[in-house]
């Protein structure tokens, strides 16, 4: 199955809630009247595109319908597709892999899919011929590093671990230093994720970042926030808080396969202008992909 096919299949819940309802709306309305636009707005909000972004999108559709003298509701689908794509393509930057080693810090609330993301990314990089080291910098959660070790085993990469309760920054420092000494290509730092509302977690993550910078000037090269798409608008709240504290370089959106709320990608992008760099569409090693705005929009708007 090609990537686009797989994405289409995995996004079926979002598509069912969005594209099918859009198709329905288009069929029900013979013309583009006020009521049509109101329903379009509710439809976007229901797909978790976010109130602000939904309003903006509907405004744009209205303006273009007028300017382009469109009468057919069916034209709206194409306009939406173009506008969503434009939002997602703005300032889209791929994952950096240009430093030696490239240090990628992965942060996020527990349960969002941080550790799985680190594991899947390690697997992917290794398959691309890169030499990867993991850092188990979540030293708080019991068994967190064991879980990471399991992923390391699956992905066939090494992992640097300290004792539970140790200093997470020290783990990251050791991993980056070891990777430098061994001439490796990438270090993936898995971090703790107790609730983002606790100030001390942010302080700790800032420290990890700073210490990593001492081990290798310029690092971390990426600070990726993992957010769970099934939590909808909560993901946006988390993204805002982490970005404020850490200056994120991008997002990983997980569990897109299990949600009807895939529209959150659009809300996050439009509101925070942070690139979505990777998406998780399942629990397997192969289920992490580069975020491709074109393919995403294709999959989202695909008609059954
Ligand atoms: P962490 O606490 O943030 O490190 O989260 P984990 O990596 O342990 O993941 C939490 C749960 O989410 C696990 O059961 C994962 O298998 C699951 N998970 C992670 N990513 C995805 C995804 O893209 N799709 C699905 N369906 N499940 C995922």
py3Dmol code that shows the C-alpha trace and the ligand (Angstrom):
import py3Dmol

protein = """\
ATOM      1  CA  UNK A   1       0.000   0.000   0.000  1.00  0.00           C
ATOM      2  CA  UNK A   2       1.389   3.408  -0.961  1.00  0.00           C
ATOM      3  CA  UNK A   3       1.806   6.133   1.618  1.00  0.00           C
ATOM      4  CA  UNK A   4      -1.142   8.128   0.347  1.00  0.00           C
ATOM      5  CA  UNK A   5      -3.385   5.073   0.396  1.00  0.00           C
ATOM      6  CA  UNK A   6      -2.314   4.238   3.913  1.00  0.00           C
ATOM      7  CA  UNK A   7      -2.843   7.813   5.062  1.00  0.00           C
ATOM      8  CA  UNK A   8      -6.285   7.828   3.518  1.00  0.00           C
ATOM      9  CA  UNK A   9      -7.149   4.629   5.291  1.00  0.00           C
ATOM     10  CA  UNK A  10      -5.775   5.813   8.636  1.00  0.00           C
ATOM     11  CA  UNK A  11      -7.489   9.168   8.423  1.00  0.00           C
ATOM     12  CA  UNK A  12     -10.832   7.547   7.805  1.00  0.00           C
ATOM     13  CA  UNK A  13     -12.367   8.832  11.027  1.00  0.00           C
ATOM     14  CA  UNK A  14     -11.450  12.443  10.379  1.00  0.00           C
ATOM     15  CA  UNK A  15     -12.557  12.039   6.805  1.00  0.00           C
ATOM     16  CA  UNK A  16     -15.878  10.528   7.838  1.00  0.00           C
ATOM     17  CA  UNK A  17     -16.511  13.488  10.108  1.00  0.00           C
ATOM     18  CA  UNK A  18     -15.325  16.066   7.670  1.00  0.00           C
ATOM     19  CA  UNK A  19     -15.396  15.113   4.013  1.00  0.00           C
ATOM     20  CA  UNK A  20     -18.578  13.095   4.224  1.00  0.00           C
ATOM     21  CA  UNK A  21     -20.326  15.883   6.072  1.00  0.00           C
ATOM     22  CA  UNK A  22     -18.977  18.386   3.580  1.00  0.00           C
ATOM     23  CA  UNK A  23     -20.290  16.244   0.723  1.00  0.00           C
ATOM     24  CA  UNK A  24     -23.591  16.064   2.492  1.00  0.00           C
ATOM     25  CA  UNK A  25     -23.755  19.808   2.949  1.00  0.00           C
ATOM     26  CA  UNK A  26     -22.899  20.431  -0.674  1.00  0.00           C
ATOM     27  CA  UNK A  27     -25.662  18.086  -1.764  1.00  0.00           C
ATOM     28  CA  UNK A  28     -28.285  19.510   0.524  1.00  0.00           C
ATOM     29  CA  UNK A  29     -27.820  23.108  -0.511  1.00  0.00           C
ATOM     30  CA  UNK A  30     -28.733  24.102  -4.015  1.00  0.00           C
ATOM     31  CA  UNK A  31     -27.129  27.491  -3.516  1.00  0.00           C
ATOM     32  CA  UNK A  32     -24.570  29.271  -1.432  1.00  0.00           C
ATOM     33  CA  UNK A  33     -26.692  31.139   1.072  1.00  0.00           C
ATOM     34  CA  UNK A  34     -26.114  32.335   4.609  1.00  0.00           C
ATOM     35  CA  UNK A  35     -27.276  29.063   6.084  1.00  0.00           C
ATOM     36  CA  UNK A  36     -24.778  27.153   3.991  1.00  0.00           C
ATOM     37  CA  UNK A  37     -21.886  29.190   5.375  1.00  0.00           C
ATOM     38  CA  UNK A  38     -23.157  28.787   8.920  1.00  0.00           C
ATOM     39  CA  UNK A  39     -23.277  25.029   8.544  1.00  0.00           C
ATOM     40  CA  UNK A  40     -19.848  25.024   6.978  1.00  0.00           C
ATOM     41  CA  UNK A  41     -18.523  26.842  10.007  1.00  0.00           C
ATOM     42  CA  UNK A  42     -20.027  24.309  12.447  1.00  0.00           C
ATOM     43  CA  UNK A  43     -18.692  21.488  10.350  1.00  0.00           C
ATOM     44  CA  UNK A  44     -15.139  22.839  10.528  1.00  0.00           C
ATOM     45  CA  UNK A  45     -15.393  23.463  14.257  1.00  0.00           C
ATOM     46  CA  UNK A  46     -16.655  19.914  14.754  1.00  0.00           C
ATOM     47  CA  UNK A  47     -13.584  18.568  12.942  1.00  0.00           C
ATOM     48  CA  UNK A  48     -11.479  20.485  15.498  1.00  0.00           C
ATOM     49  CA  UNK A  49     -10.194  23.068  13.098  1.00  0.00           C
ATOM     50  CA  UNK A  50     -10.722  25.526  15.981  1.00  0.00           C
ATOM     51  CA  UNK A  51     -13.159  28.410  16.214  1.00  0.00           C
ATOM     52  CA  UNK A  52     -10.714  31.121  15.172  1.00  0.00           C
ATOM     53  CA  UNK A  53      -9.360  29.215  12.197  1.00  0.00           C
ATOM     54  CA  UNK A  54     -12.809  28.003  11.125  1.00  0.00           C
ATOM     55  CA  UNK A  55     -14.105  31.571  11.072  1.00  0.00           C
ATOM     56  CA  UNK A  56     -11.113  32.661   9.060  1.00  0.00           C
ATOM     57  CA  UNK A  57     -11.547  29.843   6.575  1.00  0.00           C
ATOM     58  CA  UNK A  58     -15.247  30.531   6.108  1.00  0.00           C
ATOM     59  CA  UNK A  59     -14.499  34.226   5.583  1.00  0.00           C
ATOM     60  CA  UNK A  60     -11.970  33.348   2.903  1.00  0.00           C
ATOM     61  CA  UNK A  61     -14.429  30.996   1.213  1.00  0.00           C
ATOM     62  CA  UNK A  62     -17.109  33.692   1.257  1.00  0.00           C
ATOM     63  CA  UNK A  63     -14.732  36.280  -0.219  1.00  0.00           C
ATOM     64  CA  UNK A  64     -13.551  33.978  -2.960  1.00  0.00           C
ATOM     65  CA  UNK A  65     -17.059  32.840  -3.828  1.00  0.00           C
ATOM     66  CA  UNK A  66     -17.942  36.486  -4.324  1.00  0.00           C
ATOM     67  CA  UNK A  67     -14.800  37.505  -6.182  1.00  0.00           C
ATOM     68  CA  UNK A  68     -14.847  34.480  -8.435  1.00  0.00           C
ATOM     69  CA  UNK A  69     -18.617  34.707  -8.985  1.00  0.00           C
ATOM     70  CA  UNK A  70     -19.197  31.136  -7.888  1.00  0.00           C
ATOM     71  CA  UNK A  71     -22.701  29.808  -7.415  1.00  0.00           C
ATOM     72  CA  UNK A  72     -22.313  26.085  -7.037  1.00  0.00           C
ATOM     73  CA  UNK A  73     -21.801  24.709  -3.547  1.00  0.00           C
ATOM     74  CA  UNK A  74     -19.480  22.112  -5.094  1.00  0.00           C
ATOM     75  CA  UNK A  75     -16.921  24.836  -5.788  1.00  0.00           C
ATOM     76  CA  UNK A  76     -16.516  25.274  -2.049  1.00  0.00           C
ATOM     77  CA  UNK A  77     -14.787  21.922  -1.715  1.00  0.00           C
ATOM     78  CA  UNK A  78     -12.024  23.003  -4.074  1.00  0.00           C
ATOM     79  CA  UNK A  79     -11.597  26.394  -2.405  1.00  0.00           C
ATOM     80  CA  UNK A  80     -11.357  24.775   1.012  1.00  0.00           C
ATOM     81  CA  UNK A  81      -8.857  22.269  -0.251  1.00  0.00           C
ATOM     82  CA  UNK A  82      -6.658  25.043  -1.643  1.00  0.00           C
ATOM     83  CA  UNK A  83      -6.923  27.202   1.464  1.00  0.00           C
ATOM     84  CA  UNK A  84      -6.197  24.359   3.883  1.00  0.00           C
ATOM     85  CA  UNK A  85      -3.235  23.356   1.791  1.00  0.00           C
ATOM     86  CA  UNK A  86      -1.949  26.937   1.771  1.00  0.00           C
ATOM     87  CA  UNK A  87      -2.161  27.082   5.580  1.00  0.00           C
ATOM     88  CA  UNK A  88      -0.305  23.794   5.959  1.00  0.00           C
ATOM     89  CA  UNK A  89       2.380  24.594   3.407  1.00  0.00           C
ATOM     90  CA  UNK A  90       3.284  27.986   4.875  1.00  0.00           C
ATOM     91  CA  UNK A  91       6.792  27.875   6.359  1.00  0.00           C
ATOM     92  CA  UNK A  92       6.804  24.093   6.331  1.00  0.00           C
ATOM     93  CA  UNK A  93      10.327  22.909   7.165  1.00  0.00           C
ATOM     94  CA  UNK A  94      11.427  19.284   7.187  1.00  0.00           C
ATOM     95  CA  UNK A  95      13.175  17.616  10.096  1.00  0.00           C
ATOM     96  CA  UNK A  96      16.754  18.811  10.420  1.00  0.00           C
ATOM     97  CA  UNK A  97      19.455  16.199  10.067  1.00  0.00           C
ATOM     98  CA  UNK A  98      22.389  18.417   9.139  1.00  0.00           C
ATOM     99  CA  UNK A  99      24.524  18.448  12.296  1.00  0.00           C
ATOM    100  CA  UNK A 100      26.953  15.836  13.575  1.00  0.00           C
ATOM    101  CA  UNK A 101      25.314  14.567  15.604  1.00  0.00           C
ATOM    102  CA  UNK A 102      21.893  16.138  15.161  1.00  0.00           C
ATOM    103  CA  UNK A 103      20.287  16.330  18.588  1.00  0.00           C
ATOM    104  CA  UNK A 104      16.519  16.002  18.697  1.00  0.00           C
ATOM    105  CA  UNK A 105      14.789  16.621  22.001  1.00  0.00           C
ATOM    106  CA  UNK A 106      11.329  15.123  22.211  1.00  0.00           C
ATOM    107  CA  UNK A 107       8.950  16.665  24.750  1.00  0.00           C
ATOM    108  CA  UNK A 108       5.278  16.358  25.626  1.00  0.00           C
ATOM    109  CA  UNK A 109       2.688  15.377  28.169  1.00  0.00           C
ATOM    110  CA  UNK A 110       2.723  11.709  29.270  1.00  0.00           C
ATOM    111  CA  UNK A 111       0.604   9.453  27.152  1.00  0.00           C
ATOM    112  CA  UNK A 112       0.830  11.556  24.012  1.00  0.00           C
ATOM    113  CA  UNK A 113       3.199   9.088  22.364  1.00  0.00           C
ATOM    114  CA  UNK A 114       6.633  10.533  23.112  1.00  0.00           C
ATOM    115  CA  UNK A 115       8.476   7.307  23.727  1.00  0.00           C
ATOM    116  CA  UNK A 116       6.865   5.550  20.769  1.00  0.00           C
ATOM    117  CA  UNK A 117       7.794   8.496  18.586  1.00  0.00           C
ATOM    118  CA  UNK A 118      11.420   8.288  19.677  1.00  0.00           C
ATOM    119  CA  UNK A 119      11.403   4.555  18.941  1.00  0.00           C
ATOM    120  CA  UNK A 120       9.801   4.893  15.530  1.00  0.00           C
ATOM    121  CA  UNK A 121      12.052   7.783  14.566  1.00  0.00           C
ATOM    122  CA  UNK A 122      15.129   5.813  15.619  1.00  0.00           C
ATOM    123  CA  UNK A 123      13.989   2.933  13.433  1.00  0.00           C
ATOM    124  CA  UNK A 124      13.400   5.206  10.489  1.00  0.00           C
ATOM    125  CA  UNK A 125      16.723   6.992  10.743  1.00  0.00           C
ATOM    126  CA  UNK A 126      18.559   3.726  11.111  1.00  0.00           C
ATOM    127  CA  UNK A 127      16.863   2.383   8.006  1.00  0.00           C
ATOM    128  CA  UNK A 128      18.097   5.479   6.210  1.00  0.00           C
ATOM    129  CA  UNK A 129      21.607   4.405   7.195  1.00  0.00           C
ATOM    130  CA  UNK A 130      22.046   6.812  10.120  1.00  0.00           C
ATOM    131  CA  UNK A 131      23.718   5.854  13.357  1.00  0.00           C
ATOM    132  CA  UNK A 132      21.441   6.762  16.226  1.00  0.00           C
ATOM    133  CA  UNK A 133      21.728   6.908  20.022  1.00  0.00           C
ATOM    134  CA  UNK A 134      18.810   7.337  22.417  1.00  0.00           C
ATOM    135  CA  UNK A 135      18.893   9.196  25.733  1.00  0.00           C
ATOM    136  CA  UNK A 136      16.474   8.091  28.458  1.00  0.00           C
ATOM    137  CA  UNK A 137      16.042  11.513  30.048  1.00  0.00           C
ATOM    138  CA  UNK A 138      12.702  10.701  31.646  1.00  0.00           C
ATOM    139  CA  UNK A 139      14.214   9.596  34.933  1.00  0.00           C
ATOM    140  CA  UNK A 140      11.054  10.227  36.956  1.00  0.00           C
ATOM    141  CA  UNK A 141       8.440   7.881  35.690  1.00  0.00           C
ATOM    142  CA  UNK A 142       8.950   4.363  36.904  1.00  0.00           C
ATOM    143  CA  UNK A 143       9.701   2.078  33.966  1.00  0.00           C
ATOM    144  CA  UNK A 144       9.912   4.953  31.490  1.00  0.00           C
ATOM    145  CA  UNK A 145      13.455   4.060  30.541  1.00  0.00           C
ATOM    146  CA  UNK A 146      12.577   0.391  30.348  1.00  0.00           C
ATOM    147  CA  UNK A 147       9.933   1.230  27.826  1.00  0.00           C
ATOM    148  CA  UNK A 148      12.461   3.239  25.872  1.00  0.00           C
ATOM    149  CA  UNK A 149      14.896   0.346  26.102  1.00  0.00           C
ATOM    150  CA  UNK A 150      12.248  -1.920  24.545  1.00  0.00           C
ATOM    151  CA  UNK A 151      11.856   0.477  21.629  1.00  0.00           C
ATOM    152  CA  UNK A 152      15.649   0.711  21.329  1.00  0.00           C
ATOM    153  CA  UNK A 153      15.764  -3.050  21.035  1.00  0.00           C
ATOM    154  CA  UNK A 154      13.079  -3.078  18.348  1.00  0.00           C
ATOM    155  CA  UNK A 155      14.804  -0.303  16.445  1.00  0.00           C
ATOM    156  CA  UNK A 156      18.235  -1.886  17.048  1.00  0.00           C
ATOM    157  CA  UNK A 157      19.878   1.209  18.480  1.00  0.00           C
ATOM    158  CA  UNK A 158      21.730   1.870  21.754  1.00  0.00           C
ATOM    159  CA  UNK A 159      20.299   3.792  24.651  1.00  0.00           C
ATOM    160  CA  UNK A 160      22.031   5.769  27.403  1.00  0.00           C
ATOM    161  CA  UNK A 161      20.336   5.235  30.778  1.00  0.00           C
ATOM    162  CA  UNK A 162      21.048   6.371  34.320  1.00  0.00           C
ATOM    163  CA  UNK A 163      19.353   5.284  37.537  1.00  0.00           C
ATOM    164  CA  UNK A 164      15.784   6.255  38.214  1.00  0.00           C
ATOM    165  CA  UNK A 165      15.612   9.641  39.888  1.00  0.00           C
ATOM    166  CA  UNK A 166      18.912  10.733  38.366  1.00  0.00           C
ATOM    167  CA  UNK A 167      19.489  14.065  36.679  1.00  0.00           C
ATOM    168  CA  UNK A 168      17.837  14.041  33.232  1.00  0.00           C
ATOM    169  CA  UNK A 169      20.221  16.724  31.974  1.00  0.00           C
ATOM    170  CA  UNK A 170      23.162  14.502  32.887  1.00  0.00           C
ATOM    171  CA  UNK A 171      21.717  11.626  30.832  1.00  0.00           C
ATOM    172  CA  UNK A 172      21.308  13.903  27.838  1.00  0.00           C
ATOM    173  CA  UNK A 173      24.811  15.307  28.315  1.00  0.00           C
ATOM    174  CA  UNK A 174      26.332  11.832  28.425  1.00  0.00           C
ATOM    175  CA  UNK A 175      24.420  10.699  25.356  1.00  0.00           C
ATOM    176  CA  UNK A 176      25.462  13.704  23.275  1.00  0.00           C
ATOM    177  CA  UNK A 177      29.066  13.381  24.399  1.00  0.00           C
ATOM    178  CA  UNK A 178      29.089   9.680  23.587  1.00  0.00           C
ATOM    179  CA  UNK A 179      27.552  10.326  20.170  1.00  0.00           C
ATOM    180  CA  UNK A 180      30.212  12.943  19.435  1.00  0.00           C
ATOM    181  CA  UNK A 181      32.985  10.599  20.470  1.00  0.00           C
ATOM    182  CA  UNK A 182      31.559   7.761  18.408  1.00  0.00           C
ATOM    183  CA  UNK A 183      30.866   9.945  15.374  1.00  0.00           C
ATOM    184  CA  UNK A 184      27.147   9.131  15.343  1.00  0.00           C
ATOM    185  CA  UNK A 185      24.536  10.944  13.261  1.00  0.00           C
ATOM    186  CA  UNK A 186      21.706  11.550  15.690  1.00  0.00           C
ATOM    187  CA  UNK A 187      20.766  11.608  19.356  1.00  0.00           C
ATOM    188  CA  UNK A 188      17.106  11.368  20.282  1.00  0.00           C
ATOM    189  CA  UNK A 189      16.370  12.600  23.789  1.00  0.00           C
ATOM    190  CA  UNK A 190      13.215  11.221  25.419  1.00  0.00           C
ATOM    191  CA  UNK A 191      12.106  13.480  28.273  1.00  0.00           C
ATOM    192  CA  UNK A 192       9.690  13.494  31.213  1.00  0.00           C
ATOM    193  CA  UNK A 193       6.148  14.618  30.662  1.00  0.00           C
ATOM    194  CA  UNK A 194       4.389  15.241  33.864  1.00  0.00           C
ATOM    195  CA  UNK A 195       1.683  17.806  33.452  1.00  0.00           C
ATOM    196  CA  UNK A 196       2.730  20.855  31.524  1.00  0.00           C
ATOM    197  CA  UNK A 197       0.948  23.025  34.065  1.00  0.00           C
ATOM    198  CA  UNK A 198       3.712  22.328  36.580  1.00  0.00           C
ATOM    199  CA  UNK A 199       6.350  24.975  36.298  1.00  0.00           C
ATOM    200  CA  UNK A 200       9.151  22.702  37.417  1.00  0.00           C
ATOM    201  CA  UNK A 201       8.778  20.413  34.436  1.00  0.00           C
ATOM    202  CA  UNK A 202       9.371  23.318  32.076  1.00  0.00           C
ATOM    203  CA  UNK A 203      12.365  24.438  34.154  1.00  0.00           C
ATOM    204  CA  UNK A 204      13.773  20.934  33.944  1.00  0.00           C
ATOM    205  CA  UNK A 205      13.298  20.723  30.198  1.00  0.00           C
ATOM    206  CA  UNK A 206      14.938  24.115  29.723  1.00  0.00           C
ATOM    207  CA  UNK A 207      17.870  22.815  31.731  1.00  0.00           C
ATOM    208  CA  UNK A 208      18.134  19.664  29.617  1.00  0.00           C
ATOM    209  CA  UNK A 209      18.259  21.865  26.542  1.00  0.00           C
ATOM    210  CA  UNK A 210      20.899  24.130  28.016  1.00  0.00           C
ATOM    211  CA  UNK A 211      23.110  21.267  29.140  1.00  0.00           C
ATOM    212  CA  UNK A 212      22.813  19.589  25.744  1.00  0.00           C
ATOM    213  CA  UNK A 213      24.078  22.880  24.309  1.00  0.00           C
ATOM    214  CA  UNK A 214      27.135  22.601  26.534  1.00  0.00           C
ATOM    215  CA  UNK A 215      27.878  19.124  25.252  1.00  0.00           C
ATOM    216  CA  UNK A 216      27.488  20.304  21.683  1.00  0.00           C
ATOM    217  CA  UNK A 217      27.235  23.997  20.773  1.00  0.00           C
ATOM    218  CA  UNK A 218      24.149  24.625  18.667  1.00  0.00           C
ATOM    219  CA  UNK A 219      22.266  21.640  20.088  1.00  0.00           C
ATOM    220  CA  UNK A 220      19.461  20.740  20.478  1.00  0.00           C
ATOM    221  CA  UNK A 221      18.792  21.208  16.780  1.00  0.00           C
ATOM    222  CA  UNK A 222      15.179  20.252  17.124  1.00  0.00           C
ATOM    223  CA  UNK A 223      12.805  20.523  20.067  1.00  0.00           C
ATOM    224  CA  UNK A 224       9.742  18.588  19.005  1.00  0.00           C
ATOM    225  CA  UNK A 225       6.522  18.579  20.947  1.00  0.00           C
ATOM    226  CA  UNK A 226       4.474  15.406  20.686  1.00  0.00           C
ATOM    227  CA  UNK A 227       0.748  16.056  20.805  1.00  0.00           C
ATOM    228  CA  UNK A 228      -2.067  13.546  20.709  1.00  0.00           C
ATOM    229  CA  UNK A 229      -4.527  14.425  17.956  1.00  0.00           C
ATOM    230  CA  UNK A 230      -7.366  12.671  19.754  1.00  0.00           C
ATOM    231  CA  UNK A 231      -7.308  15.350  22.448  1.00  0.00           C
ATOM    232  CA  UNK A 232      -8.383  17.982  19.952  1.00  0.00           C
ATOM    233  CA  UNK A 233      -8.169  21.525  21.273  1.00  0.00           C
ATOM    234  CA  UNK A 234      -6.148  20.343  24.271  1.00  0.00           C
ATOM    235  CA  UNK A 235      -3.291  19.736  21.883  1.00  0.00           C
ATOM    236  CA  UNK A 236      -3.382  23.403  20.981  1.00  0.00           C
ATOM    237  CA  UNK A 237      -3.248  24.424  24.651  1.00  0.00           C
ATOM    238  CA  UNK A 238      -0.247  22.160  25.233  1.00  0.00           C
ATOM    239  CA  UNK A 239       1.520  23.433  22.138  1.00  0.00           C
ATOM    240  CA  UNK A 240       1.134  26.996  23.312  1.00  0.00           C
ATOM    241  CA  UNK A 241       2.494  26.277  26.804  1.00  0.00           C
ATOM    242  CA  UNK A 242       5.499  24.268  25.648  1.00  0.00           C
ATOM    243  CA  UNK A 243       6.322  26.715  22.896  1.00  0.00           C
ATOM    244  CA  UNK A 244       6.331  29.598  25.327  1.00  0.00           C
ATOM    245  CA  UNK A 245       8.730  27.831  27.687  1.00  0.00           C
ATOM    246  CA  UNK A 246      11.033  26.089  25.243  1.00  0.00           C
ATOM    247  CA  UNK A 247      10.804  27.646  21.821  1.00  0.00           C
ATOM    248  CA  UNK A 248       9.717  24.576  19.905  1.00  0.00           C
ATOM    249  CA  UNK A 249      11.009  23.911  16.399  1.00  0.00           C
ATOM    250  CA  UNK A 250       8.100  21.708  15.428  1.00  0.00           C
ATOM    251  CA  UNK A 251       5.408  19.255  16.320  1.00  0.00           C
ATOM    252  CA  UNK A 252       4.746  15.572  16.062  1.00  0.00           C
ATOM    253  CA  UNK A 253       1.071  14.785  15.840  1.00  0.00           C
ATOM    254  CA  UNK A 254       0.286  11.248  16.985  1.00  0.00           C
ATOM    255  CA  UNK A 255      -2.785   9.008  16.833  1.00  0.00           C
ATOM    256  CA  UNK A 256      -4.139  10.577  13.689  1.00  0.00           C
ATOM    257  CA  UNK A 257      -5.399   7.090  12.908  1.00  0.00           C
ATOM    258  CA  UNK A 258      -7.705   7.021  15.894  1.00  0.00           C
ATOM    259  CA  UNK A 259      -9.369  10.381  15.710  1.00  0.00           C
ATOM    260  CA  UNK A 260     -12.062  12.334  13.987  1.00  0.00           C
ATOM    261  CA  UNK A 261     -10.229  15.445  15.091  1.00  0.00           C
ATOM    262  CA  UNK A 262      -7.485  15.562  12.459  1.00  0.00           C
ATOM    263  CA  UNK A 263      -8.509  19.143  11.805  1.00  0.00           C
ATOM    264  CA  UNK A 264      -6.407  20.073  14.821  1.00  0.00           C
ATOM    265  CA  UNK A 265      -3.384  20.069  12.487  1.00  0.00           C
ATOM    266  CA  UNK A 266      -4.896  23.051  10.712  1.00  0.00           C
ATOM    267  CA  UNK A 267      -5.697  24.880  13.963  1.00  0.00           C
ATOM    268  CA  UNK A 268      -2.209  24.419  15.392  1.00  0.00           C
ATOM    269  CA  UNK A 269      -0.528  25.465  12.198  1.00  0.00           C
ATOM    270  CA  UNK A 270      -2.666  28.531  11.706  1.00  0.00           C
ATOM    271  CA  UNK A 271      -2.600  29.663  15.343  1.00  0.00           C
ATOM    272  CA  UNK A 272       1.027  29.007  16.301  1.00  0.00           C
ATOM    273  CA  UNK A 273       2.643  28.743  12.903  1.00  0.00           C
ATOM    274  CA  UNK A 274       4.696  25.801  14.072  1.00  0.00           C
ATOM    275  CA  UNK A 275       5.554  23.236  11.438  1.00  0.00           C
ATOM    276  CA  UNK A 276       4.116  19.784  11.937  1.00  0.00           C
ATOM    277  CA  UNK A 277       7.192  17.727  11.133  1.00  0.00           C
ATOM    278  CA  UNK A 278       6.029  14.175  11.744  1.00  0.00           C
ATOM    279  CA  UNK A 279       2.755  12.351  12.110  1.00  0.00           C
ATOM    280  CA  UNK A 280       1.970   9.102  13.882  1.00  0.00           C
ATOM    281  CA  UNK A 281      -0.666   6.951  12.260  1.00  0.00           C
ATOM    282  CA  UNK A 282      -0.430   3.755  14.292  1.00  0.00           C
ATOM    283  CA  UNK A 283       1.466   1.844  16.927  1.00  0.00           C
ATOM    284  CA  UNK A 284       3.929  -0.010  14.703  1.00  0.00           C
ATOM    285  CA  UNK A 285       7.581   0.797  13.992  1.00  0.00           C
ATOM    286  CA  UNK A 286       6.687   1.975  10.505  1.00  0.00           C
ATOM    287  CA  UNK A 287       3.834   4.227  11.565  1.00  0.00           C
ATOM    288  CA  UNK A 288       5.681   7.528  11.742  1.00  0.00           C
ATOM    289  CA  UNK A 289       5.845   9.668   8.646  1.00  0.00           C
ATOM    290  CA  UNK A 290       7.080  13.036   7.508  1.00  0.00           C
ATOM    291  CA  UNK A 291       4.183  15.403   7.473  1.00  0.00           C
ATOM    292  CA  UNK A 292       3.415  16.061   3.839  1.00  0.00           C
ATOM    293  CA  UNK A 293       0.812  18.843   3.573  1.00  0.00           C
ATOM    294  CA  UNK A 294      -0.120  17.859   0.017  1.00  0.00           C
ATOM    295  CA  UNK A 295      -0.700  14.213   0.900  1.00  0.00           C
ATOM    296  CA  UNK A 296      -2.542  15.161   4.076  1.00  0.00           C
ATOM    297  CA  UNK A 297      -4.952  17.427   2.226  1.00  0.00           C
ATOM    298  CA  UNK A 298      -5.370  14.797  -0.493  1.00  0.00           C
ATOM    299  CA  UNK A 299      -6.241  12.203   2.137  1.00  0.00           C
ATOM    300  CA  UNK A 300      -8.537  14.546   4.018  1.00  0.00           C
ATOM    301  CA  UNK A 301     -10.537  15.568   0.984  1.00  0.00           C
ATOM    302  CA  UNK A 302     -10.520  12.202  -0.739  1.00  0.00           C
ATOM    303  CA  UNK A 303     -14.010  11.204  -1.731  1.00  0.00           C
ATOM    304  CA  UNK A 304     -15.087   7.672  -1.045  1.00  0.00           C
TER     305      UNK A 304
END
"""
ligand_1 = """\
28
LIG
P 4.460 8.784 26.275
O 3.905 8.624 27.658
O 4.214 10.169 25.758
O 5.870 8.370 26.134
O 3.556 7.861 25.351
P 3.831 6.421 24.730
O 4.836 6.512 23.662
O 4.067 5.470 25.825
O 2.418 6.141 24.022
C 1.208 6.100 24.727
C 0.235 5.167 24.003
O -0.141 5.735 22.752
C 0.816 3.809 23.680
O -0.165 2.846 23.894
C 1.170 3.912 22.205
O 1.148 2.666 21.556
C 0.065 4.800 21.694
N 0.441 5.527 20.455
C 1.521 6.317 20.250
N 1.515 6.827 18.997
C 0.405 6.349 18.366
C -0.184 6.520 17.050
O 0.304 7.241 16.177
N -1.359 5.860 16.806
C -1.944 5.079 17.765
N -3.094 4.479 17.444
N -1.435 4.908 18.988
C -0.271 5.524 19.302
"""
view = py3Dmol.view(width=600, height=400)
view.addModel(protein, "pdb")
view.setStyle({"model": 0}, {"cartoon": {"style": "trace"}})
view.addModel(ligand_1, "xyz")
view.setStyle({"model": 1}, {"stick": {}})
view.zoomTo()
view.show()
